[in-house]
Amino acid sequence: MSDFQRIDPIQASELLQGGAQLADIRDPQSYQLGHIPGAVRLDNDNLAQFVATADKQTPLLVCCYHGNSSQPAAAYLASLGFAAVYSLDGGFELWRQQFPEQISHD
């Protein structure tokens, strides 16, 4: 698969419960203020390390602010060999609205 799928927060929650990986591509400050539990913040500094060590057969969900930036990031990660890549429609903002109790601040 060299493409990605867009999924809503409910589908994303089910995917994460099934053991999917989660990459958050927002800036460090936004991530620190709140993120989906289990998210790994990805940026240009740690992307190569993530790609080298991640299980490319495990589904990967990509999250940004509103679901726009995550789409090209998901397509890029899919092109690097990840078997199943998803972009979170509505991004972290919609997730926070639908699952306010599922926000981590660690």
Order of alpha helices (4+ residues) and beta strands (2+ residues): beta-alpha-beta-alpha-beta-alpha-beta-alpha-beta-alpha
